[in-house]
Every structure is written in structure tokens, then in C-alpha cells.
Amino acid sequence: MKDKISKFKSLIKKYGILGTIKKVLNYVFSIIMNILHSLNFIENKKLSKSLDEIIENKNYDRIIIWRSNFGWNVPLFQRPQHIALNLAKQKCLVFYEVTHFTDKIRGIKKANDNLVLINLENKSVQKLLFTKLKNTNKPKYIQIYSTDWKMKLDELKQYIQNGYKVIYEYIDEINPILSGTKEIPVNIKEKYEYMLTDKENIFVVVTADKLKQDIKQKRGTEKLVFACNGVDYEHYQNIDKDFKFDEKFKKILDQKKPIIGYYGAFASWFDYDMVKYLAKTKQEYNIVLIGTKYDNSLEKSRIEDLENVYFLGTREYKILKNYAAKFDVCTVPFVINDITKATSPLKIFEYMALSKPIVTTAMDECKKYKSIFIANNNQEFVELVEKALKLNRAENLEYFETLRQEALENTWENKARKIINLLKKEEQISD
């Protein structure tokens, strides 16, 4: 102890009090950094071993790295998660991008045998993954959304230079309204324009006829497949009979009034005027709205001022089906514009799986289905909701069978298979 005190005194004498404090802090910092480096080394060693085990599994035909802005464990479990899950089930090894913020994953986490959640924001994890994949002889793909605003064009080109093909999911009209900006973000615009020119390395998946026509006109039909949105049929068939609803919804149920429901985004393309017209015309109905505020349009509409309109906010995917199962009629009241003309509403297939009568506005992607009642104006919307309410299984077996068949034709499994079949064609040509 005396030696340490003596040494400390000599340091003060040599460097002064401030200089000594600085020396001590630097020493402590170096110790901490050494510990962190050691921990990081151990962590990377474990990660390396885990990746080796996953890649050496060989129970897959191709590798897909899914670049996602959405995360995995988010309230709205939608197309990206469903497609990734079903690609994995059909012999694709899928590395799905998550973030530490949304998913609390610093490295990787296996979701199932062929689906790995991976934090690509962690540069050491990203470097390790691509180093491991470099030595594999399986076809490799990067999957991105047309609405992806994070990835720069240069990064996409780098993937291609390293031997990756690209699966470009063209899911929405390229429109600034969707990004909430005055202009289309540069990263979105540049990747879209590049996709139109690179027919060799980019496969295009479209979700609506309008988007398909756009691609056909600008780049042709090469490496193109139509795969609209779909449904996890079994999930919507298994309603939790003993589910405990929140107090607000319980009070709505207690009124014993017909429930006209909608769930999804609340944005400028939602037809608030149409729903208000329904609420005012049919005060004996309760209108239940569930979902996320995409902008301030809901507040501006003042729709909540109406006594028979109830906005419940967001409900997680796992429990949303229980609320929707209580709807007597399900709706998609969207304004018809460039955005909605190119929209494949995911919820229509979920409504079908719930075996609920459906009323929508005249969106092109809704007109394709026999089970959907199409309203062209406010008055028609009211009349068709009224008509849908009168339907019952005993007297309308054909209608409810149509709902079931159209749901089964549009499962996520079928959509993933379409994408895989497109890739297989090119893989066979390459062989």
C-alpha cells in the first residue's frame, strides 16, 4: 500500500495533479476498452459459430437477405414478415434485417430453421455475415421494397458486384405522399430508375395490375411476377373465444348494434366523408375504426365527434383478429386516386378469412373478387353495407363459400411460391 502511495506522489510531482488525473483516467479507459474488446471477441466467436451452423445446414436451395425498414416484432405484422416466413418454409435461407431498437437483437436470433433475424446495423455482424456467405455456392439474393428509403443505390450496386441478384418488390405507387415528403426521396427514386434498366440482375415482384403495367411498358416482362398481398388463413380461422376485450370495446358490444368495421392506416387516402355519411345516415350502426394515424387527417376530419363512431387506436396483429371477428361488415373506404389505384389492400384477404361480408370503394384490385361489394359513391356505400348486413350463412351459402375460396387462393404461402418459381426459372437457366 505504501508503495502505491509513494508511486502516486511521484506521479503528482512529475505531471501535476491534472496531469496525474489524466494519466489515471487513460489507464482506466484502456482497461475498460480491453475488457470490451475481449467481450466483443467472445461475442463474435459465438456469432461466427452460430452462422457456421446455420449456413452448413444445407436444407435450403437459395439465400435471401431481406433488407427491411420495418423490424420484426412490431404491432403491424404485415407483408414483409409474412413473405419472409413463407420463403423460409419453402427452402430459402432468409436473413431478415432487424434493429436493436425494435427487436432488441444485437447480433442474430433464429426464428425457425431457415429464418434468421439479424441486426445489419451492427457493422461487425454485417461484415461477418457477408464473409461467411462469400464461400457458399447457393444462389444469393438481396430483397428490398420499392419504398425503401435507407439503402443507397451505390450499396445496391455493390451487392450486385459481389454476385447477388436483387428481388425488388414494387408494392406502391412511387409517390411523395407515401413517404410524407414534398418530393420522392432520392434513395427511392434512384433505385426505381436503376431497376428499370438492369434486367439482368433485378427480379421484379409487383402487387397490383397498375404497377405491373408500369413495369411492362418501361422494362418489359423479363424477370417479372405478379404477387399481390395475401393472408395467413389459419391465423384468422383461430379466434380466441375467451379473449378479454378492453372496456371501450366491451361497451360498444353491449349496445348490441350492428358493427361496421375498418382496420388499417388513417391517412389522406381514407374517405372520411364517406364514413361520416354512413354514420349520419345509419345512426343505428356503430362504426369502429382500428389502426395507426399515418398523418393528421383523422383529427382534421373530426369524425370522432359523431356519437356512433369509435376510434380505438392500434391493436397488435396477434389480437386484431378477435376485434375484427366482432365486425358484422368489414370495409375499405378509400378515396380513388393514383395511390389507391395501385394498392392491393392486405386487409381484404384477412376479412375473407374471417368470413365477413366486405364493402369497399372502386379500387381496381378489389374489383377482381366476387366476394367484395363495390361502392362508387356515398349512397351506394350505405346501400351495400345495408345489403351486406342482411347476409347470413343459412340463406347465402354460396357467398360465404366464395369468401372462403378467395381467401384460400390468396395465402402467403401461394405468394411466396410465385416468387420462388420466378427465381427457379433463372437458376435453371444459369445451371
PALUM-509495 format. One line per field, with one value per residue (C-alpha): x, z, y; residue number from 1. Coordinates in pm, 1 decimal. Each point is the difference from the previous one (the first is absolute). Layout:
BEGIN
u [X|...]
w [Z|...]
v [Y|...]
seq [NUM|...]
***
This chain:
BEGIN
u [0.0|288.3|158.3|-318.6|-27.9|363.5|-47.2|-308.4|196.1|281.7|-250.7|-144.1|349.0|82.1|-330.7|-192.8|-346.9|-184.0|262.3|-16.8|-380.7|25.9|250.9|-220.4|-311.4|186.9|115.0|-355.1|-136.1|254.8|-102.5|-368.3|70.1|200.9|-291.4|-243.7|225.8|24.1|-376.7|-47.1|248.6|-190.9|-330.7|130.6|138.4|-343.0|-164.9|246.6|-74.4|-378.0|23.0|211.1|-262.3|-280.1|178.7|130.9|-351.7|-47.4|-378.2|-54.1|30.3|81.7|92.4|-205.5|111.8|-309.4|83.2|-284.7|-95.4|-276.6|160.8|-157.8|-174.0|-217.2|-376.8|-84.2|115.4|-42.7|129.1|377.9|-21.7|-254.3|195.0|326.3|-162.3|-143.4|318.6|179.3|-259.2|65.8|373.0|139.4|252.3|-123.9|204.4|-258.7|132.8|-104.0|121.8|104.3|-260.1|-303.9|108.7|269.4|230.0|367.8|115.9|-220.2|-296.7|-151.1|-376.3|-20.3|227.8|35.2|-86.8|261.7|-61.0|319.3|110.2|174.1|45.9|271.9|289.7|200.0|-303.0|-56.9|367.8|4.3|-318.8|118.6|341.1|-168.5|-234.7|285.5|100.2|-347.5|-98.6|-373.2|-177.2|-2.2|-253.7|-61.3|-370.3|-112.0|-324.1|-66.5|-75.0|339.7|150.7|311.6|204.3|193.7|36.7|377.3|-56.6|-240.4|250.6|268.2|-216.1|-40.7|377.1|48.1|-217.7|-342.3|-318.5|-273.6|-367.2|-170.8|-349.9|-197.2|-280.4|-125.3|-18.0|326.0|-165.4|122.3|-327.9|98.4|333.1|-153.7|230.3|-46.7|211.3|84.9|307.4|316.6|81.9|-345.2|4.3|353.0|-58.1|-329.4|168.8|290.3|-241.0|-150.9|336.9|165.7|-194.8|280.7|38.0|-337.3|-318.8|-319.8|-297.4|-312.1|-306.5|-256.7|-96.8|76.9|356.1|29.5|-99.5|255.0|277.5|-113.5|6.2|337.1|204.6|-209.4|-105.7|346.7|53.2|-345.4|-266.0|-335.2|-43.6|-258.5|-52.7|-134.4|-109.0|104.0|-327.9|44.3|77.2|-333.1|-189.4|118.6|-185.8|64.5|-347.1|94.6|178.8|-46.5|-73.8|85.3|-274.8|-68.4|-68.4|-204.9|-233.2|-41.0|-88.0|-246.0|-202.4|-96.0|11.1|137.3|373.6|143.9|375.9|327.0|360.2|317.7|165.5|-174.7|137.9|-101.9|-122.7|-258.5|-346.8|-114.1|-293.0|-137.2|21.0|-156.7|-284.3|-56.5|10.7|-250.6|-233.1|2.0|15.7|-115.1|346.0|323.7|308.3|319.9|337.8|325.2|351.5|287.3|-10.0|221.7|-50.7|-233.4|-292.0|-207.3|7.4|-76.2|-303.9|-158.9|-156.6|31.0|-250.4|-276.5|-164.9|-0.8|361.7|270.4|373.0|183.9|360.4|241.3|-47.0|285.2|-19.7|-32.3|-322.8|-139.6|-189.0|-209.9|-125.0|-65.4|-190.6|-260.2|-55.7|-325.1|127.0|364.1|87.9|279.7|-125.4|286.5|-3.0|72.8|328.8|339.1|107.1|-310.1|-22.9|332.6|-90.6|-58.6|-173.4|139.1|-303.3|-248.7|156.6|-6.7|-367.5|-62.6|172.9|-220.7|-300.8|-130.5|-199.6|218.8|-85.7|267.3|27.3|77.0|368.6|124.1|151.6|-329.9|-210.4|167.5|-181.8|-356.8|-33.3|54.1|-283.7|126.3|-138.9|44.8|-137.2|-123.1|-358.2|112.5|229.5|-294.2|-220.5|266.3|80.8|-372.9|-7.4|307.7|-158.3|-294.2|220.2|-1.8|156.7|-321.9|-142.4|322.0|223.3|141.9|121.0|177.2|156.4|131.5|158.9|172.2|124.3|136.5|182.6|155.7|109.7|188.8|203.7|350.1|126.6|-131.4|155.4|342.1|-21.7|-51.9|319.3|196.9|-124.3|124.4|345.3|9.1|-43.7|309.9|198.9|-67.0|111.0|324.0|66.0]
w [0.0|94.9|-340.4|-180.7|199.3|-68.9|-370.5|-8.3|166.6|-251.5|-284.3|144.2|36.0|-360.5|-180.7|245.3|137.5|-330.8|-194.5|247.5|-14.3|-378.5|18.6|240.6|-213.1|-313.1|188.2|117.2|-349.0|-152.5|249.0|-83.0|-374.3|39.2|185.0|-268.8|-276.2|180.7|37.5|-364.9|-105.2|198.3|-139.9|-358.7|55.1|113.5|-291.6|-245.1|132.1|-18.4|-359.2|-98.4|141.5|-184.1|-335.4|17.2|55.6|-377.8|30.9|-241.5|-370.8|9.6|237.5|32.5|201.0|73.6|48.3|207.0|144.9|202.9|257.3|106.1|335.0|-91.3|61.4|-371.6|-115.5|-375.1|-343.1|65.4|301.6|-165.5|-326.1|189.7|212.7|-300.5|-206.6|292.7|9.5|-369.5|20.7|-2.5|265.6|94.6|197.6|100.6|104.4|343.1|226.5|362.8|56.6|-124.6|70.7|271.7|-212.4|-11.6|-216.7|-127.2|122.0|-164.7|-56.0|-150.8|-189.6|-310.1|132.7|180.9|148.9|-39.5|101.3|-310.7|160.8|203.2|-246.6|151.5|-35.8|-357.2|-92.8|157.5|-181.6|-344.6|60.8|86.8|-298.8|-240.6|1.9|-59.1|-343.9|43.8|-198.9|209.0|-4.4|161.9|47.4|25.2|-9.7|-253.7|300.1|162.4|84.1|188.1|-257.8|-246.9|-363.7|39.7|273.9|-222.7|-285.0|237.2|82.2|-371.0|-56.7|276.9|-182.0|153.3|-202.8|114.4|75.5|-35.2|149.0|-176.1|252.8|-35.4|-241.1|22.8|157.5|255.2|195.0|114.8|133.3|160.5|-193.7|-262.6|-248.7|-55.9|215.9|-210.9|118.3|-104.8|-336.4|-95.9|78.2|-193.8|-307.0|21.4|30.2|-335.1|-177.0|164.3|-141.9|58.7|376.5|126.3|42.1|42.5|213.5|-51.4|223.9|-223.1|-368.7|-28.0|118.9|-234.8|-297.9|101.5|-0.4|-325.1|-178.9|138.0|20.8|-145.5|155.7|61.1|359.4|100.8|219.6|139.1|369.9|174.7|376.2|178.8|329.0|268.2|-30.0|307.3|221.4|-84.0|38.8|359.0|194.9|375.0|139.0|352.6|-103.8|243.6|-184.5|132.3|178.6|-291.3|-240.1|260.2|25.5|-379.5|4.5|284.7|-220.0|-224.0|-308.7|-337.9|-13.0|-326.7|27.4|-157.3|104.5|-156.4|-57.9|40.1|-263.6|-275.8|-214.3|259.6|-103.5|322.9|-174.5|-113.6|349.2|153.3|-249.9|106.6|370.0|-41.8|-230.9|211.1|360.7|102.4|-104.5|196.5|-207.2|148.1|-129.3|101.8|-110.6|-23.6|-69.1|-305.7|-2.1|166.2|-237.8|262.9|235.9|-285.2|-103.9|346.6|-60.5|367.8|79.9|-126.3|281.2|-184.5|-123.6|220.7|-63.7|207.5|-107.2|-90.5|93.8|-39.6|-279.2|245.6|147.0|-286.9|-137.7|319.5|-49.5|-372.2|71.0|176.3|-308.9|-181.2|-320.3|-88.4|-214.0|-195.2|-66.8|-198.1|-225.9|-360.7|-107.2|-147.5|327.7|61.2|-366.9|56.5|341.9|88.3|339.6|219.2|225.3|-264.8|9.8|380.7|-9.4|-237.8|238.6|282.2|-220.3|26.5|-271.0|-160.8|-140.2|-166.2|-234.2|-370.0|28.0|-296.0|219.6|186.3|-315.7|-75.1|276.8|-6.0|378.1|12.9|-37.8|-188.2|80.7|-247.4|221.3|351.1|-61.5|-151.5|295.2|240.5|-214.9|-34.3|372.9|61.0|-252.6|153.0|347.3|-119.9|-116.7|212.3|-43.9|-12.7|-292.9|-170.7|0.2|-343.8|107.0|311.2|-197.0|-245.8|291.1|113.6|-346.1|-78.8|333.4|-64.7|-348.7|151.9|283.4|70.5|-82.3|-355.6|-35.1|116.6|-239.9|-292.8|90.7|38.5|-334.2|-168.1|156.3|-87.6|-371.9|-6.5|226.0|-239.4|-296.5|185.1|73.3]
v [0.0|236.3|-71.9|102.4|323.8|75.6|-67.8|224.4|282.7|-31.5|21.8|321.5|138.6|-90.0|85.6|216.7|-71.7|49.4|-193.2|-287.8|-11.6|-10.6|-287.1|-196.0|52.6|-114.1|-309.5|-81.2|63.7|-240.7|-269.7|49.8|-9.9|-318.6|-158.0|113.4|-130.2|-332.5|-18.6|99.5|-267.9|-262.8|125.1|-4.1|-350.2|-120.5|182.6|-153.0|-349.2|60.6|123.4|-300.2|-235.3|181.6|20.1|-358.2|-127.1|-45.1|-38.3|287.7|73.6|371.5|282.0|319.1|301.8|201.8|366.6|138.4|337.8|-160.2|-224.1|-329.0|37.8|295.8|41.2|-17.7|-343.3|41.2|-94.8|0.3|-231.1|-230.2|-32.9|-58.9|-272.0|-178.5|25.0|-165.1|-279.3|-65.4|-71.0|353.2|99.7|347.3|253.8|261.7|340.8|125.5|278.2|7.9|272.1|-197.0|-355.7|18.9|-219.1|100.8|-292.4|-280.7|-200.4|-307.6|35.9|-348.4|-241.7|216.7|345.1|205.4|344.9|202.3|348.7|132.6|341.4|-169.1|31.5|-286.3|-229.6|114.3|-52.6|-346.4|-106.2|103.3|-156.9|-330.3|13.4|71.7|-365.5|-145.1|-127.7|55.3|278.6|317.2|284.9|336.9|72.1|363.7|197.9|273.7|224.1|-66.5|340.4|-118.7|-187.4|213.1|-99.8|-41.0|-258.6|-192.2|3.1|-130.2|-300.8|-70.1|29.8|-257.9|-253.1|68.3|27.8|240.5|-68.8|337.7|0.4|270.6|39.9|357.3|288.6|199.2|301.6|259.1|-26.5|-349.3|119.1|308.3|232.6|270.3|-192.2|-365.3|-83.3|-26.8|-355.6|-124.3|177.1|-107.3|-368.5|3.7|152.3|-245.0|-293.7|100.3|-31.5|-301.7|-293.5|-245.2|27.6|121.1|-205.0|201.7|-103.4|214.2|8.3|174.1|6.1|371.5|-64.0|-297.3|214.0|263.1|-260.8|-162.4|336.2|110.2|-321.1|-285.5|-330.2|-143.3|-121.0|127.3|-164.3|113.0|-82.7|216.3|0.4|-303.1|-152.3|-247.5|-189.2|-220.6|300.1|164.3|-324.2|-44.2|266.1|16.0|-75.2|105.0|320.4|289.0|324.7|344.7|193.4|236.2|-284.0|-189.0|299.4|2.3|-371.4|53.9|238.1|-296.9|221.4|-119.2|68.9|133.2|-31.1|102.8|-55.0|135.0|336.3|334.8|232.3|240.2|-290.5|-108.3|125.3|167.2|169.3|-334.7|-148.5|311.9|-26.0|-361.1|91.6|285.6|-195.4|-315.9|112.6|-348.6|-127.1|30.2|82.9|-144.2|121.9|-173.2|88.4|241.3|373.1|43.1|376.8|251.5|-66.9|-180.9|298.1|237.8|-202.9|36.4|-340.5|-86.7|275.4|-230.9|-197.1|-332.8|13.0|-155.4|24.3|-262.3|63.4|-278.5|-366.2|-249.0|-255.1|-290.5|133.4|208.5|-302.3|-18.0|355.3|-43.9|-321.9|216.9|217.2|-71.1|163.3|74.3|300.5|165.1|356.1|150.2|305.6|-98.0|159.7|-98.4|-159.5|-212.1|-102.6|-177.5|-140.3|-362.6|37.5|-275.1|18.6|-122.7|-347.0|1.9|102.0|-292.9|-242.2|132.1|-79.8|356.7|184.3|265.5|344.4|214.1|293.8|-55.2|-93.9|-202.4|-271.5|-45.0|-29.3|-335.9|-187.3|-128.0|21.6|377.7|251.7|305.5|346.6|285.5|276.6|76.9|-112.0|-331.4|-54.4|28.8|-225.1|-269.8|1.5|-45.0|-286.8|-163.9|12.7|-207.6|-287.6|-315.4|-342.1|-196.1|194.0|113.6|-308.4|80.8|344.7|-127.7|-284.9|259.7|188.3|-319.2|-97.3|346.5|6.2|-343.1|105.3|293.6|-148.0|129.6|-347.9|40.3|347.1|-123.0|-294.0|238.8|185.9|-322.7|-133.5|318.4|-45.1|-370.9|73.1|217.4|-234.5|-289.2|211.5|85.6|-368.7]
seq [1|2|3|4|5|6|7|8|9|10|11|12|13|14|15|16|17|18|19|20|21|22|23|24|25|26|27|28|29|30|31|32|33|34|35|36|37|38|39|40|41|42|43|44|45|46|47|48|49|50|51|52|53|54|55|56|57|58|59|60|61|62|63|64|65|66|67|68|69|70|71|72|73|74|75|76|77|78|79|80|81|82|83|84|85|86|87|88|89|90|91|92|93|94|95|96|97|98|99|100|101|102|103|104|105|106|107|108|109|110|111|112|113|114|115|116|117|118|119|120|121|122|123|124|125|126|127|128|129|130|131|132|133|134|135|136|137|138|139|140|141|142|143|144|145|146|147|148|149|150|151|152|153|154|155|156|157|158|159|160|161|162|163|164|165|166|167|168|169|170|171|172|173|174|175|176|177|178|179|180|181|182|183|184|185|186|187|188|189|190|191|192|193|194|195|196|197|198|199|200|201|202|203|204|205|206|207|208|209|210|211|212|213|214|215|216|217|218|219|220|221|222|223|224|225|226|227|228|229|230|231|232|233|234|235|236|237|238|239|240|241|242|243|244|245|246|247|248|249|250|251|252|253|254|255|256|257|258|259|260|261|262|263|264|265|266|267|268|269|270|271|272|273|274|275|276|277|278|279|280|281|282|283|284|285|286|287|288|289|290|291|292|293|294|295|296|297|298|299|300|301|302|303|304|305|306|307|308|309|310|311|312|313|314|315|316|317|318|319|320|321|322|323|324|325|326|327|328|329|330|331|332|333|334|335|336|337|338|339|340|341|342|343|344|345|346|347|348|349|350|351|352|353|354|355|356|357|358|359|360|361|362|363|364|365|366|367|368|369|370|371|372|373|374|375|376|377|378|379|380|381|382|383|384|385|386|387|388|389|390|391|392|393|394|395|396|397|398|399|400|401|402|403|404|405|406|407|408|409|410|411|412|413|414|415|416|417|418|419|420|421|422|423|424|425|426|427|428|429|430|431]
***
